[in-house]
Structure formats: structure tokens, C-alpha cells
Amino acid sequence: MKVDVDMSICLLHGQCVIAAPAVFSFDDAGGLVWVAEVDEGLRGDVEAAADACPEQAILIG
């Protein structure tokens, strides 16, 4: 499964990091980083992260 984040609308609330820490995290500079190709076994976590995102910036493909 492909995961992307629209960084033009992401405000770095971090709800995705809480919902799916195996996929989303913050780098040392405070920027959001994520795994672009995720195993289907993590789909539930990624969908929870997308649902939790206040800006709905997470795209799942």
C-alpha cells in the first residue's frame, strides 16, 4: 500500500505519529517523515492515522 502526505496542508499536529508510529515519525528538525510503501498488515493503523488527521492530509493508495 502506498502512503503519502500532502505537506502543503499538513500542520504537523502529530496525530498520525500517535496512531501509526511504525509509519509516521518526526525527524530531528521536527519535520514529518513516513514510510511510502507500507505492508498491508499496517493498513488499519494507517487508516486510523488518516482519520485522525485534522487536515485530512494523508493519502492512501
mmCIF file as gemmi writes it, N, C-alpha and C atoms, coordinates in Angstrom:
data_model
loop_
_atom_site.group_PDB
_atom_site.id
_atom_site.type_symbol
_atom_site.label_atom_id
_atom_site.label_alt_id
_atom_site.label_comp_id
_atom_site.label_asym_id
_atom_site.label_entity_id
_atom_site.label_seq_id
_atom_site.pdbx_PDB_ins_code
_atom_site.Cartn_x
_atom_site.Cartn_y
_atom_site.Cartn_z
_atom_site.occupancy
_atom_site.B_iso_or_equiv
_atom_site.pdbx_formal_charge
_atom_site.auth_seq_id
_atom_site.auth_asym_id
_atom_site.pdbx_PDB_model_num
ATOM 1 N N . MET Axp A 1 ? 0.846 -1.155 0 1 0 ? 1 A 1
ATOM 2 C CA . MET Axp A 1 ? 0 0 0 1 0 ? 1 A 1
ATOM 3 C C . MET Axp A 1 ? 0.901 1.23 0 1 0 ? 1 A 1
ATOM 4 N N . LYS Axp A 2 ? 0.51 2.23 -0.776 1 0 ? 2 A 1
ATOM 5 C CA . LYS Axp A 2 ? 1.265 3.481 -0.837 1 0 ? 2 A 1
ATOM 6 C C . LYS Axp A 2 ? 0.671 4.492 0.13 1 0 ? 2 A 1
ATOM 7 N N . VAL Axp A 3 ? 1.553 5.232 0.785 1 0 ? 3 A 1
ATOM 8 C CA . VAL Axp A 3 ? 1.14 6.271 1.72 1 0 ? 3 A 1
ATOM 9 C C . VAL Axp A 3 ? 1.838 7.564 1.326 1 0 ? 3 A 1
ATOM 10 N N . ASP Axp A 4 ? 1.086 8.647 1.29 1 0 ? 4 A 1
ATOM 11 C CA . ASP Axp A 4 ? 1.66 9.949 1.002 1 0 ? 4 A 1
ATOM 12 C C . ASP Axp A 4 ? 0.99 10.977 1.912 1 0 ? 4 A 1
ATOM 13 N N . VAL Axp A 5 ? 1.66 12.085 2.117 1 0 ? 5 A 1
ATOM 14 C CA . VAL Axp A 5 ? 1.116 13.167 2.926 1 0 ? 5 A 1
ATOM 15 C C . VAL Axp A 5 ? 1.202 14.45 2.11 1 0 ? 5 A 1
ATOM 16 N N . ASP Axp A 6 ? 0.098 15.163 2.023 1 0 ? 6 A 1
ATOM 17 C CA . ASP Axp A 6 ? 0.077 16.449 1.339 1 0 ? 6 A 1
ATOM 18 C C . ASP Axp A 6 ? 0.663 17.482 2.287 1 0 ? 6 A 1
ATOM 19 N N . MET Axp A 7 ? 1.952 17.755 2.139 1 0 ? 7 A 1
ATOM 20 C CA . MET Axp A 7 ? 2.643 18.661 3.053 1 0 ? 7 A 1
ATOM 21 C C . MET Axp A 7 ? 2.235 20.119 2.853 1 0 ? 7 A 1
ATOM 22 N N . SER Axp A 8 ? 1.481 20.392 1.799 1 0 ? 8 A 1
ATOM 23 C CA . SER Axp A 8 ? 1.002 21.762 1.616 1 0 ? 8 A 1
ATOM 24 C C . SER Axp A 8 ? -0.139 22.097 2.574 1 0 ? 8 A 1
ATOM 25 N N . ILE Axp A 9 ? -0.763 21.063 3.166 1 0 ? 9 A 1
ATOM 26 C CA . ILE Axp A 9 ? -1.842 21.315 4.123 1 0 ? 9 A 1
ATOM 27 C C . ILE Axp A 9 ? -1.552 20.735 5.512 1 0 ? 9 A 1
ATOM 28 N N . CYS Axp A 10 ? -0.527 19.905 5.633 1 0 ? 10 A 1
ATOM 29 C CA . CYS Axp A 10 ? -0.176 19.31 6.932 1 0 ? 10 A 1
ATOM 30 C C . CYS Axp A 10 ? 0.325 20.405 7.873 1 0 ? 10 A 1
ATOM 31 N N . LEU Axp A 11 ? -0.221 20.42 9.092 1 0 ? 11 A 1
ATOM 32 C CA . LEU Axp A 11 ? 0.189 21.4 10.1 1 0 ? 11 A 1
ATOM 33 C C . LEU Axp A 11 ? 0.979 20.757 11.248 1 0 ? 11 A 1
ATOM 34 N N . LEU Axp A 12 ? 1.433 19.526 11.041 1 0 ? 12 A 1
ATOM 35 C CA . LEU Axp A 12 ? 2.308 18.825 11.986 1 0 ? 12 A 1
ATOM 36 C C . LEU Axp A 12 ? 1.697 18.645 13.374 1 0 ? 12 A 1
ATOM 37 N N . HIS Axp A 13 ? 0.413 18.347 13.417 1 0 ? 13 A 1
ATOM 38 C CA . HIS Axp A 13 ? -0.23 18.08 14.707 1 0 ? 13 A 1
ATOM 39 C C . HIS Axp A 13 ? 0.312 16.805 15.347 1 0 ? 13 A 1
ATOM 40 N N . GLY Axp A 14 ? 0.715 15.831 14.545 1 0 ? 14 A 1
ATOM 41 C CA . GLY Axp A 14 ? 1.293 14.596 15.067 1 0 ? 14 A 1
ATOM 42 C C . GLY Axp A 14 ? 0.302 13.502 15.402 1 0 ? 14 A 1
ATOM 43 N N . GLN Axp A 15 ? -0.952 13.677 15.056 1 0 ? 15 A 1
ATOM 44 C CA . GLN Axp A 15 ? -1.929 12.622 15.342 1 0 ? 15 A 1
ATOM 45 C C . GLN Axp A 15 ? -1.58 11.338 14.599 1 0 ? 15 A 1
ATOM 46 N N . CYS Axp A 16 ? -0.985 11.464 13.422 1 0 ? 16 A 1
ATOM 47 C CA . CYS Axp A 16 ? -0.58 10.284 12.656 1 0 ? 16 A 1
ATOM 48 C C . CYS Axp A 16 ? 0.536 9.53 13.364 1 0 ? 16 A 1
ATOM 49 N N . VAL Axp A 17 ? 1.441 10.265 13.997 1 0 ? 17 A 1
ATOM 50 C CA . VAL Axp A 17 ? 2.551 9.645 14.727 1 0 ? 17 A 1
ATOM 51 C C . VAL Axp A 17 ? 2.012 8.834 15.905 1 0 ? 17 A 1
ATOM 52 N N . ILE Axp A 18 ? 0.982 9.35 16.545 1 0 ? 18 A 1
ATOM 53 C CA . ILE Axp A 18 ? 0.369 8.637 17.67 1 0 ? 18 A 1
ATOM 54 C C . ILE Axp A 18 ? -0.379 7.399 17.174 1 0 ? 18 A 1
ATOM 55 N N . ALA Axp A 19 ? -1.116 7.532 16.072 1 0 ? 19 A 1
ATOM 56 C CA . ALA Axp A 19 ? -1.943 6.435 15.56 1 0 ? 19 A 1
ATOM 57 C C . ALA Axp A 19 ? -1.14 5.342 14.871 1 0 ? 19 A 1
ATOM 58 N N . ALA Axp A 20 ? -0.064 5.721 14.195 1 0 ? 20 A 1
ATOM 59 C CA . ALA Axp A 20 ? 0.707 4.739 13.42 1 0 ? 20 A 1
ATOM 60 C C . ALA Axp A 20 ? 2.207 5.034 13.53 1 0 ? 20 A 1
ATOM 61 N N . PRO Axp A 21 ? 2.801 4.807 14.713 1 0 ? 21 A 1
ATOM 62 C CA . PRO Axp A 21 ? 4.216 5.134 14.897 1 0 ? 21 A 1
ATOM 63 C C . PRO Axp A 21 ? 5.182 4.298 14.062 1 0 ? 21 A 1
ATOM 64 N N . ALA Axp A 22 ? 4.717 3.172 13.541 1 0 ? 22 A 1
ATOM 65 C CA . ALA Axp A 22 ? 5.574 2.364 12.671 1 0 ? 22 A 1
ATOM 66 C C . ALA Axp A 22 ? 5.666 2.971 11.276 1 0 ? 22 A 1
ATOM 67 N N . VAL Axp A 23 ? 4.776 3.919 10.972 1 0 ? 23 A 1
ATOM 68 C CA . VAL Axp A 23 ? 4.731 4.513 9.635 1 0 ? 23 A 1
ATOM 69 C C . VAL Axp A 23 ? 5.136 5.986 9.654 1 0 ? 23 A 1
ATOM 70 N N . PHE Axp A 24 ? 4.686 6.729 10.669 1 0 ? 24 A 1
ATOM 71 C CA . PHE Axp A 24 ? 4.915 8.172 10.737 1 0 ? 24 A 1
ATOM 72 C C . PHE Axp A 24 ? 5.79 8.518 11.938 1 0 ? 24 A 1
ATOM 73 N N . SER Axp A 25 ? 6.665 9.507 11.749 1 0 ? 25 A 1
ATOM 74 C CA . SER Axp A 25 ? 7.502 9.995 12.853 1 0 ? 25 A 1
ATOM 75 C C . SER Axp A 25 ? 7.974 11.405 12.517 1 0 ? 25 A 1
ATOM 76 N N . PHE Axp A 26 ? 8.6 12.021 13.51 1 0 ? 26 A 1
ATOM 77 C CA . PHE Axp A 26 ? 9.209 13.327 13.303 1 0 ? 26 A 1
ATOM 78 C C . PHE Axp A 26 ? 10.721 13.159 13.241 1 0 ? 26 A 1
ATOM 79 N N . ASP Axp A 27 ? 11.375 13.9 12.332 1 0 ? 27 A 1
ATOM 80 C CA . ASP Axp A 27 ? 12.83 13.864 12.28 1 0 ? 27 A 1
ATOM 81 C C . ASP Axp A 27 ? 13.398 14.824 13.323 1 0 ? 27 A 1
ATOM 82 N N . ASP Axp A 28 ? 14.695 14.905 13.415 1 0 ? 28 A 1
ATOM 83 C CA . ASP Axp A 28 ? 15.347 15.736 14.425 1 0 ? 28 A 1
ATOM 84 C C . ASP Axp A 28 ? 15.021 17.221 14.269 1 0 ? 28 A 1
ATOM 85 N N . ALA Axp A 29 ? 14.67 17.64 13.064 1 0 ? 29 A 1
ATOM 86 C CA . ALA Axp A 29 ? 14.335 19.044 12.811 1 0 ? 29 A 1
ATOM 87 C C . ALA Axp A 29 ? 12.85 19.329 13.042 1 0 ? 29 A 1
ATOM 88 N N . GLY Axp A 30 ? 12.071 18.292 13.412 1 0 ? 30 A 1
ATOM 89 C CA . GLY Axp A 30 ? 10.644 18.468 13.655 1 0 ? 30 A 1
ATOM 90 C C . GLY Axp A 30 ? 9.777 18.281 12.432 1 0 ? 30 A 1
ATOM 91 N N . GLY Axp A 31 ? 10.376 17.84 11.332 1 0 ? 31 A 1
ATOM 92 C CA . GLY Axp A 31 ? 9.613 17.571 10.112 1 0 ? 31 A 1
ATOM 93 C C . GLY Axp A 31 ? 9.001 16.187 10.147 1 0 ? 31 A 1
ATOM 94 N N . LEU Axp A 32 ? 7.897 16.036 9.463 1 0 ? 32 A 1
ATOM 95 C CA . LEU Axp A 32 ? 7.226 14.744 9.389 1 0 ? 32 A 1
ATOM 96 C C . LEU Axp A 32 ? 7.903 13.854 8.353 1 0 ? 32 A 1
ATOM 97 N N . VAL Axp A 33 ? 8.135 12.62 8.726 1 0 ? 33 A 1
ATOM 98 C CA . VAL Axp A 33 ? 8.646 11.615 7.8 1 0 ? 33 A 1
ATOM 99 C C . VAL Axp A 33 ? 7.721 10.405 7.878 1 0 ? 33 A 1
ATOM 100 N N . TRP Axp A 34 ? 7.641 9.65 6.793 1 0 ? 34 A 1
ATOM 101 C CA . TRP Axp A 34 ? 6.768 8.49 6.762 1 0 ? 34 A 1
ATOM 102 C C . TRP Axp A 34 ? 7.314 7.457 5.795 1 0 ? 34 A 1
ATOM 103 N N . VAL Axp A 35 ? 6.828 6.243 5.961 1 0 ? 35 A 1
ATOM 104 C CA . VAL Axp A 35 ? 7.187 5.134 5.074 1 0 ? 35 A 1
ATOM 105 C C . VAL Axp A 35 ? 6.229 5.194 3.892 1 0 ? 35 A 1
ATOM 106 N N . ALA Axp A 36 ? 6.76 5.293 2.688 1 0 ? 36 A 1
ATOM 107 C CA . ALA Axp A 36 ? 5.927 5.469 1.498 1 0 ? 36 A 1
ATOM 108 C C . ALA Axp A 36 ? 5.281 4.165 1.024 1 0 ? 36 A 1
ATOM 109 N N . GLU Axp A 37 ? 5.939 3.052 1.253 1 0 ? 37 A 1
ATOM 110 C CA . GLU Axp A 37 ? 5.407 1.738 0.871 1 0 ? 37 A 1
ATOM 111 C C . GLU Axp A 37 ? 5.233 0.927 2.154 1 0 ? 37 A 1
ATOM 112 N N . VAL Axp A 38 ? 3.986 0.664 2.508 1 0 ? 38 A 1
ATOM 113 C CA . VAL Axp A 38 ? 3.68 0.024 3.786 1 0 ? 38 A 1
ATOM 114 C C . VAL Axp A 38 ? 3.032 -1.338 3.549 1 0 ? 38 A 1
ATOM 115 N N . ASP Axp A 39 ? 3.397 -2.297 4.368 1 0 ? 39 A 1
ATOM 116 C CA . ASP Axp A 39 ? 2.806 -3.627 4.313 1 0 ? 39 A 1
ATOM 117 C C . ASP Axp A 39 ? 1.31 -3.54 4.625 1 0 ? 39 A 1
ATOM 118 N N . GLU Axp A 40 ? 0.522 -4.347 3.956 1 0 ? 40 A 1
ATOM 119 C CA . GLU Axp A 40 ? -0.933 -4.353 4.163 1 0 ? 40 A 1
ATOM 120 C C . GLU Axp A 40 ? -1.319 -4.643 5.614 1 0 ? 40 A 1
ATOM 121 N N . GLY Axp A 41 ? -0.438 -5.285 6.351 1 0 ? 41 A 1
ATOM 122 C CA . GLY Axp A 41 ? -0.717 -5.576 7.743 1 0 ? 41 A 1
ATOM 123 C C . GLY Axp A 41 ? -0.857 -4.329 8.609 1 0 ? 41 A 1
ATOM 124 N N . LEU Axp A 42 ? -0.364 -3.212 8.109 1 0 ? 42 A 1
ATOM 125 C CA . LEU Axp A 42 ? -0.463 -1.947 8.843 1 0 ? 42 A 1
ATOM 126 C C . LEU Axp A 42 ? -1.598 -1.051 8.331 1 0 ? 42 A 1
ATOM 127 N N . ARG Axp A 43 ? -2.414 -1.586 7.451 1 0 ? 43 A 1
ATOM 128 C CA . ARG Axp A 43 ? -3.491 -0.78 6.861 1 0 ? 43 A 1
ATOM 129 C C . ARG Axp A 43 ? -4.396 -0.158 7.937 1 0 ? 43 A 1
ATOM 130 N N . GLY Axp A 44 ? -4.763 -0.935 8.938 1 0 ? 44 A 1
ATOM 131 C CA . GLY Axp A 44 ? -5.641 -0.413 9.982 1 0 ? 44 A 1
ATOM 132 C C . GLY Axp A 44 ? -5.035 0.786 10.692 1 0 ? 44 A 1
ATOM 133 N N . ASP Axp A 45 ? -3.735 0.71 10.982 1 0 ? 45 A 1
ATOM 134 C CA . ASP Axp A 45 ? -3.059 1.823 11.636 1 0 ? 45 A 1
ATOM 135 C C . ASP Axp A 45 ? -2.997 3.048 10.726 1 0 ? 45 A 1
ATOM 136 N N . VAL Axp A 46 ? -2.697 2.832 9.454 1 0 ? 46 A 1
ATOM 137 C CA . VAL Axp A 46 ? -2.609 3.947 8.509 1 0 ? 46 A 1
ATOM 138 C C . VAL Axp A 46 ? -3.984 4.591 8.308 1 0 ? 46 A 1
ATOM 139 N N . GLU Axp A 47 ? -5.024 3.79 8.222 1 0 ? 47 A 1
ATOM 140 C CA . GLU Axp A 47 ? -6.373 4.34 8.089 1 0 ? 47 A 1
ATOM 141 C C . GLU Axp A 47 ? -6.766 5.115 9.344 1 0 ? 47 A 1
ATOM 142 N N . ALA Axp A 48 ? -6.369 4.628 10.522 1 0 ? 48 A 1
ATOM 143 C CA . ALA Axp A 48 ? -6.639 5.354 11.761 1 0 ? 48 A 1
ATOM 144 C C . ALA Axp A 48 ? -5.9 6.686 11.773 1 0 ? 48 A 1
ATOM 145 N N . ALA Axp A 49 ? -4.677 6.69 11.274 1 0 ? 49 A 1
ATOM 146 C CA . ALA Axp A 49 ? -3.905 7.928 11.19 1 0 ? 49 A 1
ATOM 147 C C . ALA Axp A 49 ? -4.565 8.917 10.23 1 0 ? 49 A 1
ATOM 148 N N . ALA Axp A 50 ? -5.031 8.416 9.094 1 0 ? 50 A 1
ATOM 149 C CA . ALA Axp A 50 ? -5.706 9.284 8.128 1 0 ? 50 A 1
ATOM 150 C C . ALA Axp A 50 ? -6.986 9.861 8.721 1 0 ? 50 A 1
ATOM 151 N N . ASP Axp A 51 ? -7.721 9.046 9.439 1 0 ? 51 A 1
ATOM 152 C CA . ASP Axp A 51 ? -8.956 9.513 10.082 1 0 ? 51 A 1
ATOM 153 C C . ASP Axp A 51 ? -8.667 10.55 11.168 1 0 ? 51 A 1
ATOM 154 N N . ALA Axp A 52 ? -7.542 10.393 11.868 1 0 ? 52 A 1
ATOM 155 C CA . ALA Axp A 52 ? -7.199 11.289 12.969 1 0 ? 52 A 1
ATOM 156 C C . ALA Axp A 52 ? -6.607 12.614 12.509 1 0 ? 52 A 1
ATOM 157 N N . CYS Axp A 53 ? -6.174 12.681 11.265 1 0 ? 53 A 1
ATOM 158 C CA . CYS Axp A 53 ? -5.523 13.892 10.758 1 0 ? 53 A 1
ATOM 159 C C . CYS Axp A 53 ? -6.534 15.034 10.637 1 0 ? 53 A 1
ATOM 160 N N . PRO Axp A 54 ? -6.337 16.126 11.389 1 0 ? 54 A 1
ATOM 161 C CA . PRO Axp A 54 ? -7.288 17.249 11.328 1 0 ? 54 A 1
ATOM 162 C C . PRO Axp A 54 ? -7.41 17.874 9.939 1 0 ? 54 A 1
ATOM 163 N N . GLU Axp A 55 ? -6.329 17.832 9.164 1 0 ? 55 A 1
ATOM 164 C CA . GLU Axp A 55 ? -6.352 18.427 7.82 1 0 ? 55 A 1
ATOM 165 C C . GLU Axp A 55 ? -6.686 17.426 6.726 1 0 ? 55 A 1
ATOM 166 N N . GLN Axp A 56 ? -6.823 16.14 7.099 1 0 ? 56 A 1
ATOM 167 C CA . GLN Axp A 56 ? -7.06 15.074 6.127 1 0 ? 56 A 1
ATOM 168 C C . GLN Axp A 56 ? -5.976 15.088 5.04 1 0 ? 56 A 1
ATOM 169 N N . ALA Axp A 57 ? -4.721 15.197 5.49 1 0 ? 57 A 1
ATOM 170 C CA . ALA Axp A 57 ? -3.575 15.325 4.583 1 0 ? 57 A 1
ATOM 171 C C . ALA Axp A 57 ? -2.978 13.981 4.166 1 0 ? 57 A 1
ATOM 172 N N . ILE Axp A 58 ? -3.415 12.877 4.767 1 0 ? 58 A 1
ATOM 173 C CA . ILE Axp A 58 ? -2.834 11.573 4.476 1 0 ? 58 A 1
ATOM 174 C C . ILE Axp A 58 ? -3.596 10.918 3.34 1 0 ? 58 A 1
ATOM 175 N N . LEU Axp A 59 ? -2.825 10.489 2.339 1 0 ? 59 A 1
ATOM 176 C CA . LEU Axp A 59 ? -3.386 9.846 1.151 1 0 ? 59 A 1
ATOM 177 C C . LEU Axp A 59 ? -2.96 8.38 1.131 1 0 ? 59 A 1
ATOM 178 N N . ILE Axp A 60 ? -3.911 7.493 0.99 1 0 ? 60 A 1
ATOM 179 C CA . ILE Axp A 60 ? -3.631 6.057 0.949 1 0 ? 60 A 1
ATOM 180 C C . ILE Axp A 60 ? -3.98 5.529 -0.436 1 0 ? 60 A 1
ATOM 181 N N . GLY Axp A 61 ? -3.036 4.805 -1.017 1 0 ? 61 A 1
ATOM 182 C CA . GLY Axp A 61 ? -3.264 4.267 -2.358 1 0 ? 61 A 1
ATOM 183 C C . GLY Axp A 61 ? -2.974 2.814 -2.462 1 0 ? 61 A 1
